[in-house]
């Protein structure tokens, strides 16, 4: 009796493997990406854009020559798969050691 049950289970498993119709893995709906320029970057806000990409707003901590710290605003725009489209740091003039800018939220304006 055990042999018959075992044989039925094996036949059922083999029969279910004959068709690949439902074996499509599909497109991944999530991904993990790291965006860090070697400094202490802190993500403050992320939102999906109208073109299905993602805009990430962060604060970039920079250690100056005199070992003081200053902060800049960093924006990263990605496509729908997380690939970087562009990234900018504001202000981009790093000679401004007194600039301490931190961002907390972002609003996409309709085009």
N, CA, C and O atoms as CSV, one atom per row, in Angstrom:
chain,resi,resn,atom,element,x,y,z
A,1,UNK,N,N,0.831,-1.196,0.000
A,1,UNK,CA,C,0.000,0.000,0.000
A,1,UNK,C,C,0.872,1.255,0.000
A,1,UNK,O,O,0.574,2.230,-0.690
A,2,UNK,N,N,1.969,1.218,0.793
A,2,UNK,CA,C,2.852,2.380,0.861
A,2,UNK,C,C,3.511,2.637,-0.489
A,2,UNK,O,O,3.732,3.783,-0.880
A,3,UNK,N,N,3.820,1.552,-1.194
A,3,UNK,CA,C,4.457,1.718,-2.508
A,3,UNK,C,C,3.517,2.397,-3.500
A,3,UNK,O,O,3.954,3.207,-4.318
A,4,UNK,N,N,2.251,2.074,-3.429
A,4,UNK,CA,C,1.270,2.659,-4.346
A,4,UNK,C,C,1.122,4.152,-4.053
A,4,UNK,O,O,1.078,4.957,-4.983
A,5,UNK,N,N,1.046,4.528,-2.787
A,5,UNK,CA,C,0.929,5.941,-2.412
A,5,UNK,C,C,2.185,6.699,-2.846
A,5,UNK,O,O,2.098,7.799,-3.393
A,6,UNK,N,N,3.346,6.104,-2.597
A,6,UNK,CA,C,4.616,6.725,-2.996
A,6,UNK,C,C,4.675,6.902,-4.520
A,6,UNK,O,O,5.095,7.950,-5.011
A,7,UNK,N,N,4.257,5.886,-5.251
A,7,UNK,CA,C,4.255,5.949,-6.711
A,7,UNK,C,C,3.286,7.016,-7.213
A,7,UNK,O,O,3.599,7.723,-8.170
A,8,UNK,N,N,2.130,7.143,-6.594
A,8,UNK,CA,C,1.165,8.173,-6.996
A,8,UNK,C,C,1.704,9.577,-6.742
A,8,UNK,O,O,1.501,10.474,-7.560
A,9,UNK,N,N,2.387,9.777,-5.617
A,9,UNK,CA,C,2.968,11.075,-5.308
A,9,UNK,C,C,4.051,11.432,-6.330
A,9,UNK,O,O,4.107,12.566,-6.806
A,10,UNK,N,N,4.902,10.474,-6.664
A,10,UNK,CA,C,5.972,10.721,-7.639
A,10,UNK,C,C,5.391,11.019,-9.009
A,10,UNK,O,O,5.854,11.938,-9.685
A,11,UNK,N,N,4.396,10.269,-9.431
A,11,UNK,CA,C,3.769,10.497,-10.741
A,11,UNK,C,C,3.097,11.865,-10.774
A,11,UNK,O,O,3.181,12.571,-11.779
A,12,UNK,N,N,2.434,12.242,-9.691
A,12,UNK,CA,C,1.772,13.553,-9.626
A,12,UNK,C,C,2.795,14.678,-9.720
A,12,UNK,O,O,2.580,15.653,-10.441
A,13,UNK,N,N,3.893,14.552,-9.008
A,13,UNK,CA,C,4.935,15.579,-9.066
A,13,UNK,C,C,5.557,15.676,-10.453
A,13,UNK,O,O,5.792,16.776,-10.953
A,14,UNK,N,N,5.824,14.541,-11.071
A,14,UNK,CA,C,6.391,14.566,-12.425
A,14,UNK,C,C,5.416,15.164,-13.428
A,14,UNK,O,O,5.819,15.926,-14.306
A,15,UNK,N,N,4.148,14.826,-13.305
A,15,UNK,CA,C,3.143,15.371,-14.218
A,15,UNK,C,C,3.014,16.884,-14.052
A,15,UNK,O,O,2.821,17.596,-15.038
A,16,UNK,N,N,3.117,17.381,-12.830
A,16,UNK,CA,C,2.993,18.826,-12.614
A,16,UNK,C,C,4.205,19.583,-13.146
A,16,UNK,O,O,4.112,20.785,-13.393
A,17,UNK,N,N,5.334,18.913,-13.326
A,17,UNK,CA,C,6.538,19.566,-13.839
A,17,UNK,C,C,6.588,19.592,-15.358
A,17,UNK,O,O,7.476,20.231,-15.922
A,18,UNK,N,N,5.666,18.918,-16.042
A,18,UNK,CA,C,5.701,18.860,-17.495
A,18,UNK,C,C,5.309,20.176,-18.150
A,18,UNK,O,O,5.722,20.437,-19.280
A,19,UNK,N,N,4.534,21.004,-17.485
A,19,UNK,CA,C,4.049,22.250,-18.059
A,19,UNK,C,C,4.755,23.439,-17.410
A,19,UNK,O,O,4.820,23.528,-16.184
A,20,UNK,N,N,5.282,24.352,-18.226
A,20,UNK,CA,C,5.920,25.569,-17.721
A,20,UNK,C,C,5.021,26.783,-17.886
A,20,UNK,O,O,5.477,27.918,-17.747
A,21,UNK,N,N,3.764,26.555,-18.176
A,21,UNK,CA,C,2.839,27.648,-18.443
A,21,UNK,C,C,2.734,28.616,-17.261
A,21,UNK,O,O,2.695,29.829,-17.469
A,22,UNK,N,N,2.688,28.122,-16.069
A,22,UNK,CA,C,2.535,28.969,-14.890
A,22,UNK,C,C,3.856,29.220,-14.167
A,22,UNK,O,O,3.849,29.656,-13.016
A,23,UNK,N,N,4.971,28.956,-14.809
A,23,UNK,CA,C,6.270,29.087,-14.154
A,23,UNK,C,C,6.959,30.423,-14.446
A,23,UNK,O,O,8.138,30.575,-14.129
A,24,UNK,N,N,6.270,31.379,-15.031
A,24,UNK,CA,C,6.861,32.675,-15.348
A,24,UNK,C,C,7.144,33.454,-14.057
A,24,UNK,O,O,6.218,33.717,-13.290
A,25,UNK,N,N,8.403,33.825,-13.803
A,25,UNK,CA,C,8.696,34.549,-12.568
A,25,UNK,C,C,8.202,35.986,-12.570
A,25,UNK,O,O,8.039,36.573,-11.501
A,26,UNK,N,N,7.959,36.567,-13.734
A,26,UNK,CA,C,7.467,37.941,-13.797
A,26,UNK,C,C,8.559,38.958,-13.507
A,26,UNK,O,O,9.713,38.595,-13.279
A,27,UNK,N,N,8.191,40.221,-13.516
A,27,UNK,CA,C,9.133,41.297,-13.242
A,27,UNK,C,C,9.196,41.539,-11.736
A,27,UNK,O,O,8.182,41.448,-11.045
A,28,UNK,N,N,10.377,41.845,-11.239
A,28,UNK,CA,C,10.454,42.138,-9.800
A,28,UNK,C,C,9.747,43.453,-9.486
A,28,UNK,O,O,9.851,44.416,-10.245
A,29,UNK,N,N,9.039,43.489,-8.383
A,29,UNK,CA,C,8.319,44.698,-8.011
A,29,UNK,C,C,9.083,45.542,-7.000
A,29,UNK,O,O,8.687,46.670,-6.706
A,30,UNK,N,N,10.178,45.005,-6.466
A,30,UNK,CA,C,10.996,45.758,-5.523
A,30,UNK,C,C,12.471,45.595,-5.867
A,30,UNK,O,O,12.866,44.665,-6.570
A,31,UNK,N,N,13.263,46.511,-5.360
A,31,UNK,CA,C,14.705,46.441,-5.545
A,31,UNK,C,C,15.363,47.165,-4.385
A,31,UNK,O,O,14.718,47.930,-3.667
A,32,UNK,N,N,16.635,46.920,-4.211
A,32,UNK,CA,C,17.410,47.585,-3.173
A,32,UNK,C,C,18.614,48.221,-3.841
A,32,UNK,O,O,19.372,47.543,-4.535
A,33,UNK,N,N,18.796,49.516,-3.636
A,33,UNK,CA,C,19.942,50.249,-4.164
A,33,UNK,C,C,20.544,51.077,-3.055
A,33,UNK,O,O,19.833,51.562,-2.174
A,34,UNK,N,N,21.851,51.240,-3.097
A,34,UNK,CA,C,22.551,52.084,-2.136
A,34,UNK,C,C,23.099,53.297,-2.871
A,34,UNK,O,O,23.761,53.157,-3.900
A,35,UNK,N,N,22.830,54.477,-2.351
A,35,UNK,CA,C,23.309,55.720,-2.926
A,35,UNK,C,C,24.115,56.436,-1.854
A,35,UNK,O,O,23.544,57.057,-0.958
A,36,UNK,N,N,25.436,56.354,-1.939
A,36,UNK,CA,C,26.280,57.018,-0.956
A,36,UNK,C,C,27.555,57.436,-1.652
A,36,UNK,O,O,28.203,56.635,-2.325
A,37,UNK,N,N,27.908,58.692,-1.484
A,37,UNK,CA,C,29.101,59.222,-2.116
A,37,UNK,C,C,30.336,59.141,-1.250
A,37,UNK,O,O,31.292,59.879,-1.491
A,38,UNK,N,N,30.357,58.287,-0.264
A,38,UNK,CA,C,31.515,58.158,0.586
A,38,UNK,C,C,31.461,59.030,1.824
A,38,UNK,O,O,32.316,58.904,2.701
A,39,UNK,N,N,30.502,59.888,1.914
A,39,UNK,CA,C,30.319,60.735,3.092
A,39,UNK,C,C,29.138,60.213,3.890
A,39,UNK,O,O,28.567,59.172,3.566
A,40,UNK,N,N,28.788,60.923,4.904
A,40,UNK,CA,C,27.625,60.534,5.700
A,40,UNK,C,C,26.376,61.135,5.080
A,40,UNK,O,O,25.966,62.238,5.443
A,41,UNK,N,N,25.779,60.425,4.159
A,41,UNK,CA,C,24.550,60.854,3.514
A,41,UNK,C,C,23.366,60.254,4.262
A,41,UNK,O,O,23.358,59.063,4.575
A,42,UNK,N,N,22.376,61.075,4.543
A,42,UNK,CA,C,21.198,60.623,5.272
A,42,UNK,C,C,19.969,60.909,4.417
A,42,UNK,O,O,19.693,62.064,4.090
A,43,UNK,N,N,19.238,59.875,4.058
A,43,UNK,CA,C,18.014,60.059,3.287
A,43,UNK,C,C,16.932,60.638,4.188
A,43,UNK,O,O,16.687,60.127,5.281
A,44,UNK,N,N,16.294,61.693,3.732
A,44,UNK,CA,C,15.243,62.350,4.500
A,44,UNK,C,C,13.856,62.043,3.946
A,44,UNK,O,O,12.876,61.993,4.689
A,45,UNK,N,N,13.784,61.837,2.628
A,45,UNK,CA,C,12.472,61.739,1.985
A,45,UNK,C,C,12.643,61.028,0.646
A,45,UNK,O,O,13.631,61.263,-0.048
A,46,UNK,N,N,11.717,60.182,0.278
A,46,UNK,CA,C,11.709,59.530,-1.033
A,46,UNK,C,C,10.272,59.426,-1.506
A,46,UNK,O,O,9.362,59.150,-0.724
A,47,UNK,N,N,10.081,59.652,-2.803
A,47,UNK,CA,C,8.723,59.622,-3.347
A,47,UNK,C,C,8.759,59.182,-4.796
A,47,UNK,O,O,9.709,59.474,-5.523
A,48,UNK,N,N,7.717,58.479,-5.210
A,48,UNK,CA,C,7.602,58.079,-6.610
A,48,UNK,C,C,7.193,59.291,-7.435
A,48,UNK,O,O,6.304,60.047,-7.042
A,49,UNK,N,N,7.844,59.474,-8.581
A,49,UNK,CA,C,7.543,60.602,-9.456
A,49,UNK,C,C,6.485,60.195,-10.486
A,49,UNK,O,O,6.112,59.026,-10.577
A,50,UNK,N,N,6.017,61.160,-11.246
A,50,UNK,CA,C,4.955,60.901,-12.217
A,50,UNK,C,C,5.406,59.971,-13.343
A,50,UNK,O,O,4.566,59.342,-13.987
A,51,UNK,N,N,6.724,59.870,-13.598
A,51,UNK,CA,C,7.230,58.975,-14.639
A,51,UNK,C,C,7.646,57.617,-14.072
A,51,UNK,O,O,8.422,56.901,-14.703
A,52,UNK,N,N,7.142,57.253,-12.894
A,52,UNK,CA,C,7.380,55.988,-12.202
A,52,UNK,C,C,8.786,55.863,-11.621
A,52,UNK,O,O,9.149,54.807,-11.101
A,53,UNK,N,N,9.574,56.924,-11.704
A,53,UNK,CA,C,10.883,56.924,-11.076
A,53,UNK,C,C,10.766,57.276,-9.607
A,53,UNK,O,O,9.665,57.356,-9.064
A,54,UNK,N,N,11.901,57.484,-8.968
A,54,UNK,CA,C,11.924,57.846,-7.552
A,54,UNK,C,C,12.823,59.057,-7.374
A,54,UNK,O,O,13.907,59.121,-7.955
A,55,UNK,N,N,12.384,60.005,-6.585
A,55,UNK,CA,C,13.203,61.161,-6.219
A,55,UNK,C,C,13.553,60.994,-4.738
A,55,UNK,O,O,12.677,60.760,-3.905
A,56,UNK,N,N,14.828,61.115,-4.427
A,56,UNK,CA,C,15.315,60.939,-3.059
A,56,UNK,C,C,15.938,62.246,-2.606
A,56,UNK,O,O,16.800,62.802,-3.287
A,57,UNK,N,N,15.505,62.727,-1.469
A,57,UNK,CA,C,16.020,63.950,-0.881
A,57,UNK,C,C,16.831,63.565,0.341
A,57,UNK,O,O,16.373,62.797,1.187
A,58,UNK,N,N,18.028,64.098,0.426
A,58,UNK,CA,C,18.874,63.742,1.550
A,58,UNK,C,C,19.726,64.898,2.028
A,58,UNK,O,O,19.753,65.970,1.424
A,59,UNK,N,N,20.420,64.657,3.125
A,59,UNK,CA,C,21.371,65.603,3.684
A,59,UNK,C,C,22.751,64.980,3.586
A,59,UNK,O,O,22.957,63.837,3.992
A,60,UNK,N,N,23.694,65.735,3.047
A,60,UNK,CA,C,25.060,65.273,2.874
A,60,UNK,C,C,25.935,65.972,3.911
A,60,UNK,O,O,26.011,67.200,3.936
A,61,UNK,N,N,26.585,65.201,4.753
A,61,UNK,CA,C,27.472,65.763,5.774
A,61,UNK,C,C,28.896,65.794,5.217
A,61,UNK,O,O,29.408,64.781,4.742
A,62,UNK,N,N,29.519,66.954,5.280
A,62,UNK,CA,C,30.865,67.143,4.735
A,62,UNK,C,C,31.780,67.629,5.854
A,62,UNK,O,O,31.444,68.573,6.569
A,63,UNK,N,N,32.932,66.986,6.004
A,63,UNK,CA,C,33.934,67.431,6.964
A,63,UNK,C,C,34.886,68.368,6.236
A,63,UNK,O,O,35.535,67.975,5.267
A,64,UNK,N,N,34.965,69.591,6.700
A,64,UNK,CA,C,35.795,70.606,6.057
A,64,UNK,C,C,37.261,70.439,6.456
A,64,UNK,O,O,37.590,69.610,7.305
A,65,UNK,N,N,38.142,71.236,5.833
A,65,UNK,CA,C,39.574,71.157,6.099
A,65,UNK,C,C,39.902,71.456,7.563
A,65,UNK,O,O,40.851,70.895,8.110
A,66,UNK,N,N,39.132,72.327,8.193
A,66,UNK,CA,C,39.388,72.664,9.591
A,66,UNK,C,C,38.639,71.712,10.547
A,66,UNK,O,O,38.474,72.011,11.729
A,67,UNK,N,N,38.192,70.568,10.013
A,67,UNK,CA,C,37.503,69.498,10.746
A,67,UNK,C,C,36.136,69.893,11.295
A,67,UNK,O,O,35.582,69.189,12.140
A,68,UNK,N,N,35.588,71.011,10.823
A,68,UNK,CA,C,34.210,71.345,11.146
A,68,UNK,C,C,33.309,70.648,10.136
A,68,UNK,O,O,33.757,70.257,9.058
A,69,UNK,N,N,32.060,70.498,10.485
A,69,UNK,CA,C,31.122,69.824,9.583
A,69,UNK,C,C,30.134,70.819,9.018
A,69,UNK,O,O,29.673,71.731,9.704
A,70,UNK,N,N,29.822,70.623,7.759
A,70,UNK,CA,C,28.783,71.428,7.121
A,70,UNK,C,C,27.850,70.463,6.395
A,70,UNK,O,O,28.197,69.309,6.141
A,71,UNK,N,N,26.675,70.957,6.074
A,71,UNK,CA,C,25.647,70.109,5.488
A,71,UNK,C,C,25.140,70.707,4.187
A,71,UNK,O,O,24.994,71.923,4.061
A,72,UNK,N,N,24.875,69.845,3.231
A,72,UNK,CA,C,24.337,70.242,1.932
A,72,UNK,C,C,23.088,69.414,1.657
A,72,UNK,O,O,22.867,68.376,2.280
A,73,UNK,N,N,22.285,69.879,0.728
A,73,UNK,CA,C,21.095,69.158,0.285
A,73,UNK,C,C,21.483,68.310,-0.916
A,73,UNK,O,O,22.137,68.794,-1.840
A,74,UNK,N,N,21.084,67.056,-0.903
A,74,UNK,CA,C,21.397,66.147,-2.010
A,74,UNK,C,C,20.103,65.609,-2.598
A,74,UNK,O,O,19.228,65.144,-1.867
A,75,UNK,N,N,19.981,65.672,-3.921
A,75,UNK,CA,C,18.825,65.133,-4.650
A,75,UNK,C,C,19.301,64.047,-5.605
A,75,UNK,O,O,20.283,64.225,-6.326
A,76,UNK,N,N,18.597,62.927,-5.602
A,76,UNK,CA,C,18.901,61.835,-6.526
A,76,UNK,C,C,17.614,61.468,-7.246
A,76,UNK,O,O,16.586,61.251,-6.605
A,77,UNK,N,N,17.658,61.397,-8.567
A,77,UNK,CA,C,16.508,60.987,-9.385
A,77,UNK,C,C,16.852,59.654,-10.030
A,77,UNK,O,O,17.905,59.512,-10.653
A,78,UNK,N,N,15.958,58.669,-9.879
A,78,UNK,CA,C,16.178,57.361,-10.487
A,78,UNK,C,C,15.056,57.047,-11.470
A,78,UNK,O,O,14.004,57.685,-11.462
A,79,UNK,N,N,15.303,56.059,-12.309
A,79,UNK,CA,C,14.230,55.568,-13.172
A,79,UNK,C,C,13.412,54.546,-12.381
A,79,UNK,O,O,13.636,54.373,-11.183
A,80,UNK,N,N,12.483,53.880,-13.028
A,80,UNK,CA,C,11.591,52.969,-12.317
A,80,UNK,C,C,12.289,51.721,-11.790
A,80,UNK,O,O,11.721,51.002,-10.967
A,81,UNK,N,N,13.515,51.452,-12.250
A,81,UNK,CA,C,14.266,50.289,-11.791
A,81,UNK,C,C,15.355,50.645,-10.781
A,81,UNK,O,O,16.125,49.778,-10.368
A,82,UNK,N,N,15.421,51.914,-10.382
A,82,UNK,CA,C,16.400,52.329,-9.390
A,82,UNK,C,C,17.738,52.766,-9.946
A,82,UNK,O,O,18.665,53.027,-9.180
A,83,UNK,N,N,17.861,52.851,-11.268
A,83,UNK,CA,C,19.105,53.323,-11.881
A,83,UNK,C,C,19.160,54.847,-11.797
A,83,UNK,O,O,18.165,55.521,-12.065
A,84,UNK,N,N,20.306,55.385,-11.430
A,84,UNK,CA,C,20.448,56.825,-11.262
A,84,UNK,C,C,20.308,57.544,-12.602
A,84,UNK,O,O,21.013,57.230,-13.561
A,85,UNK,N,N,19.395,58.507,-12.659
A,85,UNK,CA,C,19.229,59.360,-13.842
A,85,UNK,C,C,20.108,60.597,-13.680
A,85,UNK,O,O,20.829,60.976,-14.603
A,86,UNK,N,N,20.046,61.219,-12.516
A,86,UNK,CA,C,20.919,62.341,-12.170
A,86,UNK,C,C,20.964,62.492,-10.653
A,86,UNK,O,O,20.102,61.987,-9.934
A,87,UNK,N,N,21.989,63.198,-10.189
A,87,UNK,CA,C,22.072,63.555,-8.783
A,87,UNK,C,C,22.795,64.890,-8.659
A,87,UNK,O,O,23.743,65.169,-9.394
A,88,UNK,N,N,22.337,65.705,-7.726
A,88,UNK,CA,C,22.894,67.038,-7.516
A,88,UNK,C,C,23.041,67.319,-6.030
A,88,UNK,O,O,22.283,66.806,-5.207
A,89,UNK,N,N,24.030,68.143,-5.700
A,89,UNK,CA,C,24.241,68.607,-4.338
A,89,UNK,C,C,24.093,70.118,-4.361
A,89,UNK,O,O,24.676,70.779,-5.221
A,90,UNK,N,N,23.325,70.681,-3.432
A,90,UNK,CA,C,23.077,72.116,-3.363
A,90,UNK,C,C,23.537,72.666,-2.025
A,90,UNK,O,O,23.215,72.047,-1.011
A,91,UNK,N,N,24.243,73.747,-1.933
A,91,UNK,CA,C,24.953,74.398,-3.028
A,91,UNK,C,C,26.135,73.543,-3.459
A,91,UNK,O,O,26.746,72.849,-2.647
A,92,UNK,N,N,26.444,73.603,-4.742
A,92,UNK,CA,C,27.526,72.768,-5.256
A,92,UNK,C,C,28.903,73.416,-5.085
A,92,UNK,O,O,29.916,72.798,-5.414
A,93,UNK,N,N,28.954,74.627,-4.585
A,93,UNK,CA,C,30.212,75.306,-4.308
A,93,UNK,C,C,30.665,74.914,-2.900
A,93,UNK,O,O,30.146,75.432,-1.911
A,94,UNK,N,N,31.626,74.003,-2.814
A,94,UNK,CA,C,32.059,73.486,-1.518
A,94,UNK,C,C,32.988,74.440,-0.784
A,94,UNK,O,O,33.459,74.115,0.306
A,95,UNK,N,N,33.261,75.604,-1.351
A,95,UNK,CA,C,34.074,76.580,-0.624
A,95,UNK,C,C,33.239,77.332,0.406
A,95,UNK,O,O,33.783,78.053,1.242
A,96,UNK,N,N,31.928,77.167,0.349
A,96,UNK,CA,C,31.043,77.807,1.319
A,96,UNK,C,C,31.001,76.954,2.586
A,96,UNK,O,O,30.092,76.142,2.754
A,97,UNK,N,N,31.960,77.129,3.463
A,97,UNK,CA,C,32.031,76.287,4.655
A,97,UNK,C,C,30.954,76.645,5.666
A,97,UNK,O,O,30.641,75.843,6.545
A,98,UNK,N,N,30.391,77.821,5.556
A,98,UNK,CA,C,29.371,78.231,6.524
A,98,UNK,C,C,27.979,77.733,6.137
A,98,UNK,O,O,27.035,77.875,6.915
A,99,UNK,N,N,27.843,77.154,4.946
A,99,UNK,CA,C,26.528,76.712,4.490
A,99,UNK,C,C,26.119,75.441,5.221
A,99,UNK,O,O,26.773,74.407,5.087
A,100,UNK,N,N,25.067,75.513,5.972
A,100,UNK,CA,C,24.504,74.352,6.657
A,100,UNK,C,C,23.042,74.242,6.260
A,100,UNK,O,O,22.173,74.839,6.896
A,101,UNK,N,N,22.773,73.485,5.219
A,101,UNK,CA,C,21.421,73.340,4.701
A,101,UNK,C,C,20.962,71.910,4.908
A,101,UNK,O,O,21.687,70.964,4.601
A,102,UNK,N,N,19.764,71.758,5.426
A,102,UNK,CA,C,19.170,70.439,5.604
A,102,UNK,C,C,17.752,70.481,5.061
A,102,UNK,O,O,17.032,71.461,5.253
A,103,UNK,N,N,17.365,69.434,4.397
A,103,UNK,CA,C,16.032,69.371,3.810
A,103,UNK,C,C,15.218,68.286,4.511
A,103,UNK,O,O,15.773,67.318,5.031
A,104,UNK,N,N,13.905,68.458,4.517
A,104,UNK,CA,C,13.056,67.483,5.194
A,104,UNK,C,C,11.907,66.973,4.336
A,104,UNK,O,O,11.390,65.887,4.598
A,105,UNK,N,N,11.489,67.728,3.317
A,105,UNK,CA,C,10.396,67.257,2.480
A,105,UNK,C,C,10.545,67.832,1.079
A,105,UNK,O,O,11.344,68.738,0.841
A,106,UNK,N,N,9.765,67.288,0.165
A,106,UNK,CA,C,9.902,67.639,-1.248
A,106,UNK,C,C,8.528,67.604,-1.878
A,106,UNK,O,O,7.682,66.802,-1.482
A,107,UNK,N,N,8.297,68.464,-2.851
A,107,UNK,CA,C,7.019,68.524,-3.555
A,107,UNK,C,C,7.288,68.567,-5.046
A,107,UNK,O,O,8.004,69.447,-5.525
A,108,UNK,N,N,6.718,67.621,-5.785
A,108,UNK,CA,C,6.862,67.620,-7.239
A,108,UNK,C,C,5.759,68.487,-7.841
A,108,UNK,O,O,4.574,68.268,-7.592
A,109,UNK,N,N,6.167,69.470,-8.635
A,109,UNK,CA,C,5.202,70.356,-9.288
A,109,UNK,C,C,4.787,69.747,-10.612
A,109,UNK,O,O,5.616,69.155,-11.304
A,110,UNK,N,N,3.527,69.880,-10.977
A,110,UNK,CA,C,3.082,69.339,-12.268
A,110,UNK,C,C,3.729,70.112,-13.413
A,110,UNK,O,O,3.912,71.327,-13.342
A,111,UNK,N,N,4.066,69.382,-14.460
A,111,UNK,CA,C,4.712,70.042,-15.618
A,111,UNK,C,C,3.712,70.490,-16.640
A,111,UNK,O,O,4.088,71.057,-17.665
